[in-house]
């Protein structure tokens, strides 16, 4: 989603020529591919929905069965993801979004990058309608909820990646399978920045505002199968209770995110090894990091050293609240009811609109930076978190790119000031746009 670094090509060539045993070269490669430098200009988003087969009974929004994988493939046709049909053309929808499927049957749209948020939301709205129509041909319906309130977690996709993931997370507790199969998110992606200083500022801001905005958009108080406990975002709870080494990097101590992320990525225990010990067993040696594999410590167990494809794959198994994927991928937001996903897109577009706004957002969020557990558990009921959320949304509204975006954000300010969730706003008879639903 940003200008590609020349460094990526030069480091890639060096590694392909045999220097991959050097940790320093591997870290340089990670920094180049995860933080692509260029003037920040683009924004994108990923939307996830739970799915059901047939109409849900009155007992619950997700009380109907999960769709069959064959029905997904038949409904999506040329848009079918290759996780279902390996030789599918996987054509984008008319607005440029690609369709993917999550382990529990959640369906996801990944947008193309756009130069402004209005184009992005318009395209995603059109593609969402097209997706609904395609799925409806085989009685599949999408449910705009961040957590499944009715069904026990069930993994539909039997790919080696997800088998290894379930096995790895299963030793921690129930949260891994719940996260994989019974939750849905709304993600926003922005460019990393033009230079190191701008990357530092934008990265720091996205983490600083994270707890307050997690609370502002939290709307998953109930998750079937989760241990007892009142949480504003049960979806975020699953991430916070998972593998901390993989999901909670020590970013508060990072003065240089590019170098620190690269070091952290190599030291995170591997989730799985591509064809590590057979076509169906991708389990990695317990506790072994990519750096261990790189150094030769796993020669006896694995039988080969990693290559660039292995490293690129390992990077996809890191799940921090903000992930560096060339662009910066904000991962801490619940899926929103109805078309409410447009609001956080406009909020992040505004908060990242200039260096001055980025700095002001960071300052406004300083009192709650790092308060992830409080935000996910208490949400807007915590006065300090609510105050930071309102201040950030007011700042976003003041720098919104359009009148429509400003109106949507203003409605969110009123809701947060009253301590209401996005779902309660919908229940009030008003959409995320402030119009009668």
URNOR-V19134 format. One record per residue. N is the residue number from 1. PHI is phi in radians with two decimals (NA if undefined). Layout:
BEGIN
n=N phi=PHI
n=N phi=PHI
END
This chain:
BEGIN
n=1 phi=NA
n=2 phi=-2.50
n=3 phi=-1.11
n=4 phi=-1.31
n=5 phi=-1.21
n=6 phi=-1.11
n=7 phi=-1.02
n=8 phi=-1.03
n=9 phi=-1.17
n=10 phi=-1.19
n=11 phi=-1.17
n=12 phi=-1.03
n=13 phi=-1.11
n=14 phi=-1.08
n=15 phi=-1.17
n=16 phi=-1.15
n=17 phi=-1.54
n=18 phi=1.95
n=19 phi=-1.64
n=20 phi=-1.30
n=21 phi=-1.33
n=22 phi=-1.52
n=23 phi=-1.10
n=24 phi=-1.04
n=25 phi=-1.18
n=26 phi=-1.13
n=27 phi=-1.12
n=28 phi=-1.09
n=29 phi=-1.11
n=30 phi=-1.04
n=31 phi=-1.04
n=32 phi=-1.26
n=33 phi=-1.45
n=34 phi=-1.52
n=35 phi=-2.23
n=36 phi=-1.43
n=37 phi=-1.54
n=38 phi=2.99
n=39 phi=-0.95
n=40 phi=-1.14
n=41 phi=-2.45
n=42 phi=-2.01
n=43 phi=-2.46
n=44 phi=-2.51
n=45 phi=-2.72
n=46 phi=-2.23
n=47 phi=-2.06
n=48 phi=-2.06
n=49 phi=-2.39
n=50 phi=-1.25
n=51 phi=-2.32
n=52 phi=-2.36
n=53 phi=-1.78
n=54 phi=1.44
n=55 phi=-1.39
n=56 phi=-1.37
n=57 phi=-1.24
n=58 phi=-1.03
n=59 phi=-1.21
n=60 phi=3.09
n=61 phi=-1.21
n=62 phi=-2.09
n=63 phi=-1.38
n=64 phi=-1.44
n=65 phi=-1.14
n=66 phi=-1.27
n=67 phi=-1.15
n=68 phi=-1.39
n=69 phi=-1.06
n=70 phi=-1.13
n=71 phi=-1.20
n=72 phi=-1.02
n=73 phi=-1.12
n=74 phi=-1.15
n=75 phi=-1.26
n=76 phi=-1.47
n=77 phi=0.99
n=78 phi=-1.20
n=79 phi=-1.62
n=80 phi=-1.04
n=81 phi=-1.20
n=82 phi=-1.26
n=83 phi=-1.15
n=84 phi=-1.73
n=85 phi=-2.22
n=86 phi=-0.98
n=87 phi=-1.77
n=88 phi=-1.12
n=89 phi=-1.17
n=90 phi=0.81
n=91 phi=-1.20
n=92 phi=-1.13
n=93 phi=-1.23
n=94 phi=-0.95
n=95 phi=-1.47
n=96 phi=1.73
n=97 phi=-1.40
n=98 phi=-1.77
n=99 phi=-1.80
n=100 phi=-2.29
n=101 phi=-2.18
n=102 phi=-1.63
n=103 phi=-1.00
n=104 phi=-1.61
n=105 phi=1.64
n=106 phi=-1.15
n=107 phi=-1.91
n=108 phi=-2.34
n=109 phi=-1.91
n=110 phi=-1.92
n=111 phi=-1.26
n=112 phi=-1.30
n=113 phi=-1.34
n=114 phi=-2.24
n=115 phi=-1.38
n=116 phi=-2.55
n=117 phi=-1.18
n=118 phi=-1.13
n=119 phi=-1.07
n=120 phi=-1.08
n=121 phi=-1.17
n=122 phi=-1.09
n=123 phi=-1.11
n=124 phi=-1.15
n=125 phi=-1.12
n=126 phi=-1.12
n=127 phi=-1.19
n=128 phi=-1.10
n=129 phi=-1.10
n=130 phi=-1.12
n=131 phi=-1.09
n=132 phi=-0.98
n=133 phi=-1.12
n=134 phi=-1.08
n=135 phi=-1.16
n=136 phi=-1.10
n=137 phi=-1.12
n=138 phi=-2.17
n=139 phi=1.03
n=140 phi=-1.77
n=141 phi=-2.17
n=142 phi=-1.62
n=143 phi=-2.03
n=144 phi=-1.39
n=145 phi=-2.43
n=146 phi=-1.53
n=147 phi=-2.57
n=148 phi=-1.39
n=149 phi=-1.63
n=150 phi=-2.15
n=151 phi=-1.90
n=152 phi=-1.18
n=153 phi=-1.12
n=154 phi=-2.52
n=155 phi=-1.54
n=156 phi=-1.54
n=157 phi=-1.31
n=158 phi=-1.84
n=159 phi=-1.17
n=160 phi=-0.97
n=161 phi=-0.99
n=162 phi=-1.33
n=163 phi=-1.13
n=164 phi=-1.16
n=165 phi=-1.11
n=166 phi=-1.11
n=167 phi=-1.13
n=168 phi=-1.13
n=169 phi=-1.31
n=170 phi=-1.09
n=171 phi=-1.31
n=172 phi=-1.59
n=173 phi=2.57
n=174 phi=-1.38
n=175 phi=-1.26
n=176 phi=-1.12
n=177 phi=-1.19
n=178 phi=-1.08
n=179 phi=-1.04
n=180 phi=-1.14
n=181 phi=-1.94
n=182 phi=-2.20
n=183 phi=-2.31
n=184 phi=-2.52
n=185 phi=-2.25
n=186 phi=-2.06
n=187 phi=-2.04
n=188 phi=-2.14
n=189 phi=-2.13
n=190 phi=-2.33
n=191 phi=-1.16
n=192 phi=-1.26
n=193 phi=2.47
n=194 phi=-1.41
n=195 phi=-2.65
n=196 phi=-1.02
n=197 phi=-1.08
n=198 phi=-1.23
n=199 phi=-1.06
n=200 phi=-1.01
n=201 phi=-1.13
n=202 phi=-1.24
n=203 phi=-1.07
n=204 phi=-1.06
n=205 phi=-1.13
n=206 phi=-1.08
n=207 phi=-1.32
n=208 phi=-1.09
n=209 phi=-1.39
n=210 phi=-0.98
n=211 phi=-1.04
n=212 phi=-1.10
n=213 phi=-1.37
n=214 phi=-1.01
n=215 phi=-1.18
n=216 phi=-1.05
n=217 phi=-1.96
n=218 phi=-1.23
n=219 phi=-2.71
n=220 phi=-2.35
n=221 phi=-1.30
n=222 phi=-2.22
n=223 phi=-2.46
n=224 phi=-1.07
n=225 phi=1.66
n=226 phi=-1.39
n=227 phi=-1.01
n=228 phi=-1.03
n=229 phi=2.59
n=230 phi=-1.56
n=231 phi=-2.34
n=232 phi=-1.22
n=233 phi=-2.23
n=234 phi=-1.15
n=235 phi=-1.08
n=236 phi=-1.17
n=237 phi=-0.99
n=238 phi=-1.06
n=239 phi=-1.23
n=240 phi=-1.25
n=241 phi=-1.73
n=242 phi=-1.56
n=243 phi=-1.05
n=244 phi=-1.09
n=245 phi=-1.09
n=246 phi=-1.68
n=247 phi=-1.96
n=248 phi=-2.38
n=249 phi=-1.15
n=250 phi=-1.39
n=251 phi=-1.18
n=252 phi=-1.08
n=253 phi=-1.73
n=254 phi=-1.69
n=255 phi=-1.40
n=256 phi=-2.22
n=257 phi=-1.03
n=258 phi=-1.14
n=259 phi=-1.19
n=260 phi=-1.20
n=261 phi=-1.09
n=262 phi=-1.12
n=263 phi=-1.15
n=264 phi=-1.05
n=265 phi=-1.03
n=266 phi=-1.27
n=267 phi=-1.65
n=268 phi=-1.20
n=269 phi=-0.98
n=270 phi=-1.24
n=271 phi=-1.41
n=272 phi=-2.81
n=273 phi=-2.05
n=274 phi=-1.07
n=275 phi=0.88
n=276 phi=-1.07
n=277 phi=-2.41
n=278 phi=2.18
n=279 phi=-1.16
n=280 phi=-1.94
n=281 phi=-2.12
n=282 phi=-1.83
n=283 phi=-1.11
n=284 phi=-1.61
n=285 phi=-0.97
n=286 phi=-0.94
n=287 phi=1.37
n=288 phi=-1.38
n=289 phi=-1.63
n=290 phi=-1.12
n=291 phi=-1.08
n=292 phi=-1.08
n=293 phi=-1.10
n=294 phi=-1.08
n=295 phi=-1.41
n=296 phi=1.73
n=297 phi=-1.19
n=298 phi=-1.92
n=299 phi=-0.97
n=300 phi=-1.22
n=301 phi=-1.42
n=302 phi=-1.70
n=303 phi=1.55
n=304 phi=-2.77
n=305 phi=-1.63
n=306 phi=-1.30
n=307 phi=-2.12
n=308 phi=-1.07
n=309 phi=-1.12
n=310 phi=-1.09
n=311 phi=-1.18
n=312 phi=-1.01
n=313 phi=-1.17
n=314 phi=-1.00
n=315 phi=-1.09
n=316 phi=-1.36
n=317 phi=-1.76
n=318 phi=-1.70
n=319 phi=-2.28
n=320 phi=-1.29
n=321 phi=-0.99
n=322 phi=-2.16
n=323 phi=-1.86
n=324 phi=-1.54
n=325 phi=-2.24
n=326 phi=1.63
n=327 phi=-1.73
n=328 phi=-1.81
n=329 phi=-1.89
n=330 phi=-1.43
n=331 phi=-2.05
n=332 phi=-1.76
n=333 phi=-1.76
n=334 phi=-1.14
n=335 phi=-1.00
n=336 phi=-1.79
n=337 phi=-1.17
n=338 phi=0.99
n=339 phi=-1.72
n=340 phi=-1.15
n=341 phi=-1.11
n=342 phi=-1.16
n=343 phi=-1.14
n=344 phi=-1.08
n=345 phi=-1.05
n=346 phi=-1.16
n=347 phi=-1.12
n=348 phi=-1.20
n=349 phi=-1.02
n=350 phi=-1.27
n=351 phi=-1.17
n=352 phi=-1.80
n=353 phi=-1.29
n=354 phi=-2.73
n=355 phi=-1.11
n=356 phi=-1.16
n=357 phi=-1.19
n=358 phi=-1.02
n=359 phi=-1.14
n=360 phi=-1.17
n=361 phi=-1.08
n=362 phi=-1.08
n=363 phi=-1.17
n=364 phi=-1.12
n=365 phi=-1.63
n=366 phi=-1.01
n=367 phi=-1.23
n=368 phi=-2.05
n=369 phi=-1.03
n=370 phi=1.52
n=371 phi=-1.54
n=372 phi=-1.13
n=373 phi=-1.13
n=374 phi=-1.07
n=375 phi=-1.14
n=376 phi=-1.25
n=377 phi=-1.39
n=378 phi=-1.65
n=379 phi=1.05
n=380 phi=-1.30
n=381 phi=-1.24
n=382 phi=-1.44
n=383 phi=-1.05
n=384 phi=-1.18
n=385 phi=-1.13
n=386 phi=-1.07
n=387 phi=-1.07
n=388 phi=-1.16
n=389 phi=-1.09
n=390 phi=-1.10
n=391 phi=-1.10
n=392 phi=-1.17
n=393 phi=-1.18
n=394 phi=-1.11
n=395 phi=-1.09
n=396 phi=-1.09
n=397 phi=-1.08
n=398 phi=-1.22
n=399 phi=-2.11
n=400 phi=-1.12
n=401 phi=-1.43
n=402 phi=-2.65
n=403 phi=-1.12
n=404 phi=-1.09
n=405 phi=-1.09
n=406 phi=-1.09
n=407 phi=-1.17
n=408 phi=-1.11
n=409 phi=-1.18
n=410 phi=-1.07
n=411 phi=-1.12
n=412 phi=-1.17
n=413 phi=-1.05
n=414 phi=-1.07
n=415 phi=-1.10
n=416 phi=-1.17
n=417 phi=-1.07
n=418 phi=-1.47
n=419 phi=1.34
n=420 phi=-1.68
n=421 phi=-1.48
n=422 phi=-1.01
n=423 phi=-1.18
n=424 phi=-1.16
n=425 phi=-1.11
n=426 phi=-1.13
n=427 phi=-1.13
n=428 phi=-1.30
n=429 phi=1.61
n=430 phi=-2.20
n=431 phi=-1.40
n=432 phi=-1.09
n=433 phi=-1.59
n=434 phi=1.43
n=435 phi=-1.80
n=436 phi=-1.13
n=437 phi=-1.36
END
